[in-house]
Amino acid sequence: MRTSKYVLYTLKEIPKNIDTISHQLMLKAGLIRQVNTGLYIWLPNGLKVLQNIKKIIRYEMNLAGAIEICFPILQPATLWKKSNRFSQYGKELVQLHDRHNNQFILSPTYEEIATEFVKKEILSYKKLPIVLYQIQTKFRDEVRPRFGIIRSREFIMKDAYSFHKNSNSLKKVYQRMYATYEKIFNKMHIKFHAVQAECGIIGGSFSHEFQALSKFGEDKIILHKQHNCIKNMTLLSKNYIIKNFFYKKNIYIKHMYQKNIHELNKIFYLMKKKCIKMYIIKNPDDQKNKFIGYIIRGDHTINIKKIIKKNIFNNKIKKIIFPDKLEIQKIIRKIKLQKTFLPIIIDTHILYLKKIIPITLINEIYYTRDFINQNITYIQVQDIIHHNKTIKKNYKIKNCIEIGHIFQIGVKYSKIFDLKILNKTKINKLVHMGCYGIGVSRLIAAIIEQNHDKYGIIWPDALAPFQVVIIPIFINKCKKIKTISEKLYYDFKTDIDVLLEDRHEQTGIIFSDINLIGIPNIIIINNNTIKYNTVEYQQRKNIKNKIIIHINQIKNFIINKIYNTQYNKY
């Protein structure tokens, strides 16, 4: 491709109110343009990177035995009402009606339609296991789209769904998909960690997230400084805290007058967001864990829907109950006498704070009455994470971007849609299901976050919009330079994507644009080199180092380098 014929729209200035490096560079390098909040046009450079990512995903998914399919973006709302996720997703669902007043949604995910399809088409256990995948657009009406394509309203994902006759088969394919994801991300040269995670609204009993380290990531993981021990922060707040940080010993109770959080702040001259408070939550249906402590930041109010959604009691509950004053006093008395312990769940907003000033003394708990309208009792407690020297010394918290998520869903959707298949003994059995997602468009942002410098993007060879760029200096003033440039351009064109820089622009502007775009291999042709039938070669990731290579050797040199880096030709 010639730059004079190509759609290459770069920006010199960083747009206002854009914080993430990836968002800035994608706009400056001409990968995307914003249409509306959370909606973007993919320009040719961005589209070429997307296509390269899709090639790698397709290659590995096909190699793993998955079969590509394509579900419609528009789905009947009846499927989602049947699974009860119509109400669970709520306002995130983009809803519309056709001319016959039938209700539809723009799909945020595809579990329902995949299950319905398999129910109608696969009638024998001999066809199982089967893995169906697609690379498709999704829509979610995000309350606050941000960070460019990291959290947008329209985005591209690879979805895969596996169907099995039993749980053992599901676990085997799950491990195969886990290994496939590792191969996919390694070929993209992205630094990532796989962490066990919550299943959330998708459902299931077991899942892993693949998290790419990034300064501007919305998620956080905790890394052990010495042993490569990784825990997802969302898990840390649920399981890790309960197992390791509930109060069993050395609990001393000290009563205070009934005061609200505002009055306490005045007393201690503290900002609300630096205080922490704990609600005692009651589940009458669970005799084993009837009470749980839920700690949140002092300036936050408790979100009942979030607690129910997070399933902190490890069973299905529809209503949260708060104990009365007498029950609170009994709980505290039992803790003091070490006759019981209270599992503690800490909201991750507390863990993100760099510094917390507790309004309690070490190991002391004060209880008072909450300031919101409901008469909910809460307890002020010390921050056990930030005041625990062992944790502070051995662990570090890192921001990251979720780039993939795999689930062992089990029979959740099979029960809803009555997906059963006759086994060998002619008995109808529920089909087990797995789900495997990769954020295709989000991957681009994660890769840029990890691969850039002050000049622009540094693409790995396998992902770059062009793998080679030829920059002839004064191409329109020197006939020999033009001839050599054209010859090299046509030589490369037969094997790899090459860009010939033939614009009538100043040399400084040309190099600035090429470095911004991030093409990994750069060939420079000028008067000093053509005298000896040589060219200058430099790699984008190390643009200060240039080597001189003979014209007849440059093509083989670059092609061998590219294929050795990419591992495979896609």
N, C-alpha and C positions, 0 to 999 in steps of 0.2 A: 504494500500500500504506500502511496505517496502522500506526504503531508499536505501538499497543495490540493489534493482531491479528497482529503479526509476531513471528517467532522472532529476537529480538535479545538475545544474551547477551554482554555485554562484561565485562571483568575490570579491576579497579582496580590490582591488584598484578602485577608481573612474576613469572611462575613461576620457581622455582629452577633453576639449572644450565642456563639457556638464554642463549646468548651472542649470537646473531645478531639484528639489529634486525628483520629480516623475520619470524623465528619468534616473537619477542616480540609484535610488532604483530598478527600473524595470530591469535594466541591472545587478545590483549586486545580486538581489534575483533570477535571472534566469527566469524572466517572458518573456523577449523578447531578440532577437539578431538582430542586424542591418545587412541587406544584401547590401543595397545601400542607398543613400540619400532618406529619407522618406519612405523606405521599410523595413519591419521587419518580422522575423519569430516569431510566437507565440509558446513558449515552453510549456510543460505540465502544469506548475503552472499558467502561464498567460492564457492558454486556459481554465483551470478549473474556473478561476475567470470570464472570458468572459461568460462561460456557466451559471454560477450562476446569472450574471446580466441579461442574456437573459431569464432565468426562471422567474425572478421577473417581467420583462417587459411583457412576454407572459401571465402570470397569470392575471395581472391587465388589459391588453388590452382585453383579452378574457372576463373578468368580465364586462368590459365596452361595450361589444357587438361587438367588432371588429372581423373581420375574417382574418385569416392569409393566405397569398398568396405568391408567389415567382416570381418576374419578372426577365428576363435574364439580366446579366450584360452588354452583348453586344447588342447595340441598333442600328437600322438603322439611319444613319445621316439624312435621309429625314424627319423624325419626328422632329428633332431639327431645321432643316432649315425652316420647316413650321412654327414653333413657334418663329423663329428669334433668338433663344437662341444659335444657332450654332456660330453666329458671336459675340453675347454678351459674351459668355464664352471665346471665342478666344483661346489663347494658353493653357488655363487650360484643354481643352478637349484633351484626348488621342485618336487620330484618327488612323484608319487602314483600309486596303482594303482586301477583300477576293480574292480567285483565279479567280473570275468572275469580278473583279474590282469594286465590290459594296462597297460603303463607309460605315463604321461603326464607332461608338465611344464606349469607355468604360465609362459606365454611371456615371456621377457625382451626378445625382438625377433622379427621375422617374415620374415627373408630366406628361410628354408627353405620355409615354407608358401606364400609368394608365388611362388617359383620352381616349385614343384610344381603350383600352380594354373595358371600360364601354360602350363606344359608340356602340360597336359590340355586347355586351352580354346582356346589360340591356335595355329592350325595353318598360317597363311599369313603370309608376310613383309609382305603388304599391310596387315595390322593393326598393323604396327609403324611408328614407335615408339608406345608406349602408356605412360601414367603412371597408376598406381593408388595411391590414398592412403586412409588411415583415421586416425581419432582414437580411440585405444583404450587400455585399461589394460594395464600391464605389471607383472611381479613379478621382483624380484631379492633374494635372501636376503643382503643386505649384511652384512658382518662387523661394521661399525660405522656404523649409520644415524645421521646427525647433521644439524644445521642445519635441522631441521624438514623441509619438503618439498624442500629442495635435494638431500638424499640420503636418500631413504626407501625402504622395501621395496616398497610399492605406489605406482605413479605413473602419470600420464597422458602419452602422447606422440602426436604426429602423425607417422606413418610414411608415406613414399611410396617406391614402387619403379618404376623405369622400365626398359623392355626395348627393345632396339634390334638392328637387323640388322648394324650395324658400329660401330666405335669413333668415327667421325666424327659419327654420329647421336647417340651417347652424349654427346659433348663439347658439342654444340649444346644439348641438353636440360639438361645440367649447368649451362651458362651461364644458361639461362632460369630454372632453379630458384634459382641464386645470386641473380639479380636479384629474383625473387619473394620470397626470404627478406629481402632488404634492404627491400622495400616493406612486408612484414609487420611487421618490427621498427620501422621508421620510423613506421608508423601507431600503434604502441603507445607511441611517444615514449620509447623505451629507447635509451640510449647503448651502442653496441656496436662491436666491431671484428671483421672477418673475417680469419682467419689461416690460412695453410696448415698442415696438421696431419698426424699419423700416422694410418694407417688402422686399426691395432690389430686386435682380434679379429674385426671385421666383414669386413676384407679389402679388397683393391683396391690400386690404384697411386697414387691421387691423392685428396686430400680437403681440405676447408676446415671449420674450426670457427668458429662465431659466438659471440663472447665478450662478455658484458655486464660492464662494470666494477663491482666491488663490493669493499668492504673485507674481507668475510668469504668471498670466493670461494676455492674450492679450487685453481683453476688460476692460472697466472701468465703474463703476457705482458710482453715487453720493448719499450718504446716509445722511439724516438729523440726527443730533446727538441726538435730543430730541424726535422727532416724527418719527416713522419708515417709513419715506418718501423716496422712492427710485426712481431714474431716471437713465435711461441708458444714458451713455455719448454721444452715437451717436445721441440720441434724443435731448440731451441737446444742442448740437451744431446746431440743426436745429430749433426745435419748441420752446424750453425753452428760448433760447437766443432772438429769434425774439419777443416773447411775453413779456419778462421781461427786456431786456437790449438794446433795440434800443434807439437811441438818439432822445430825443424830446426837451429837455430844456438845457440851459446853455452851448450852443455850441459856442465856440469862434474860429474864423479862423485867422490863422497867416501865411502869405505867405513866402516862401523861394525861393531861386534861384533853377533852375532846376538842381538837383544833383541825381546821382544814389546811390544805396544802399552801394556800396563800398566807395564812397566819404563820405557819411554820417557816416559810421563806423570809418573812419579815423578822422573825426571831433570829434566824441564823444568817441573814443577809445573803441568801443564796438565790441563784437563778433556778427557776423550776426545772429546766432541762438538765441541770446537774444533779437533781434529786432523783431518787428512784422509789417506787412504791410497789407493793405487792397485794394483789387481790387473792382472797381465799375463795376457790371455786368448788362447788359441790356437785357431785354426780350421784343421785339417789339410786341409780341402777347398778352401780359398781361398788360392791361392799369392800373389795380389796383396796382400791384407790379411790375412796369416797371423797377425799379432799386433796386438792392440788394447789400449790402456790403459784401465781402467775405474776411475774415481775415486769413492770413497764417503766418507761421514763416518766419523770414527774410532771411534765407538761403534756403527756399523752392521755387520752381517755381509752378505756377498754373497749375493744371491738368484739362484740358477741359473735357476729357472723364469722369473723376470722377464726375465733377459737373453735367454733363448731366445725368449720372447714378444715382446720389443721388436725382435728381429731386427737386432741391431747390426751384423752382418756383411753385411746386405743379401742374404742368401740363406737358404734353409731349412736349419736345423741341428737335430739332435736331441740333441746332446751337446756340452758345453763341456769343453775340455781345458785344464789349467794347465801351463805349461812347467816343466821341472825347473830346478834351480839352475844347471846349466851353460848351458842355453838362455838363462836370464835374464842371465847374465854376458856371453854373446855379443851379446845385444840391446843391453845398456848400452854395450858396447865399440864397437859399430857406430854407436850414436847419438853417442858421444863423438868418434869419428873422422868424423862427419857423412857416413857411408856409407849411412845409412838414417834414416828418421824414424818415430816411433811415433804413430799417430792416437790422440787422447785423447777419451774420452767422460766427461763429468762428470754424476754423478747430481744431479738438480735439488734435492735436499735441501741440497746444499752451497751452491747459488746463493741459497737462501732465507735463509741465515744472515746476520745484519747484520754480524757481525764474526768473522773467523777469525784465530787466532794460529798461523801455521805453525811447525812444529818444525824447519824447514830454513832455511838462509840463502837469500838471493835467488839464483835460478837454479841452486841445488844440489839434487841428488837423493840421498837416502839409501835404501839397500835393506836389508831385514831380513826376519824370518820372521813369518808371521801367527800370531795367538794362538788361532785356532779349531783344531779337531782335525785338519782336513786340512792337510797341509804345503804351503800355498800361499804363494808368495813375493809380497810386495807392496812398493810404493815409496812413501815419504813425499814429497810434492811441495808446492810453494807453491800458493796459490790464485790462478790466473791471471786470474780475473775480477775479484776484489776488489782485486788489486794492480795492475791495468792502469788507469792514470790516464785514458786515452782513453775506455775503456768507462764508467768511473765518471762521467766528466764529461758524456758525450753521451747516455747511456741512463738510463732509469728503469724500475723493475720495478713492475708493477701487478697486484693480485689481480683475479680475474674469475670469473664463473660461466658455464659452457658452456650456452648456450640452444639451439643448433642445430648440426648436423653433417651435411655432405653428402659423398658418396663416389662416385668412379668405380670401381665394383667390377670391371667387366670381365666375364670369363667364369668366375670362380671357382666360382660355384654352378651355372652352366650345365654345366660339366664334371662336377661331382658328380652332378647329377640328369639328365644327358644331355639338356639342353634345346637342341634344334636345330630349325631351320626351313629349309625349302627356299627358296633364293633364286631370282632370275629365271632362272638357268641350270640350275635343278633340282638344285642341289648343296646337301646338308645343311651348314649352318653353325651354329656355336655362337652363341647369343644373348648380346649384351652387356647388362650390367645396371648401373643406378645406384641409389643409396639416399640418402634425404633425410629427416632426422629433426629434429623440434622438441620440446623438453621443455615441454609445455603447462603442467603444474602447476608446474614449476620456474620458468617465466617469471614467475609471480605473485610469487615471492620476489625475483627479480631486479629486477622493477619497483618493489617496495616498498623494496628496498635503495637505489634511486636516487631515490625520490619519497616523502620523509617529513620531518617536522620534530618538534619536541619535543611537539607535541600529538597526533600520530598519522600516519596514511597520507594521501597526497595523490594521489588517482587521476586519471589523464587521463580526459577526458570519455568516450572510447570504451570504457573498461574498467570504470568505476565501477559498483558494484551498483545505485545509483540516480544519475541525472544531476542531479536537483533534490531538495532537501528544503525543505519549508515549515515554519517554526517560528513558530507563533502564541503570543505571550506571554499567559498567563492566558486560554486558550481557553475554559475552563469558567466564567469569571467575567464575560466580556464577550460579549454576543450578537452585536454587529457584527463583532468579530474572528473569531468562529466562522463567521459567514455568509461573510465575505470569504475566509477560509481554505478553506472547503468549495468555494466557487466556483472559486478558483484550482486547487485539487486536481483537480476534475473537468475543468477546461480543459486542464491539462497531461496528465492521464491518457490522453487520446485520442491523444497523439503520442509521449510519452517516459515513461520510468520515473520516477515521482515518489514521494517518501515524505512523508507528513503526520505530523508529530510531535504526537500527541494524548495522550501519557501524562500521568498525574497525578504528575509528578516536579518537583523543584526546577529552576529555570532553569539553575543551574550544572551540574547533572548532565546535563541535556539537551544543553547546548552542549559539554560534555566528551565525551559519547558521539558526537555528530555530527562533531566534529573528529577523533575517534579513527577513526571509520569512513572518513572521507575523501571524502564526497560533494562534488563539485567546485563546485556552485552552490547557494547558501544564500539563501533568502528569509525575512526576519524581519518579522512583522506585530505591531505594538504600538499602544498608545493614541496615541503621538506622531505616528505616520505616517498612521493611518486618518482623522485629522481632515482631511487634505488629499488623501484617496484615493491615497495613495502607500504604498510598501513599502521596506524596507531590503534592499539586495542586496550580497552579498559573495562573493568567490571563496575557495575553501578554501586555495588556494596563497598567498593574501595576505589573511588574515582580518582584519587590522587596518584595511584600507581598505574603507569602506562607501560606497555611492552610493544616492541616493534616486531611485526610478523610479515613474512612474504605474502604477497597477494595470492599466490597459488596455494598457500597452506592455510589461509585464514578460515575458509569454509569448513574443512575437516576438523580444524582445531576447535571451533565453536560447537559444531554438531556433536563431536565426541564428548565435549564438556556437558552439553545439555542433556544428552541421553544418559550419561553416567550419573548426573544429578537427579534426573526424573525417575530413575530405576526402570521405567517402562515407557514405551511409546503408546499413547492412548489413542 
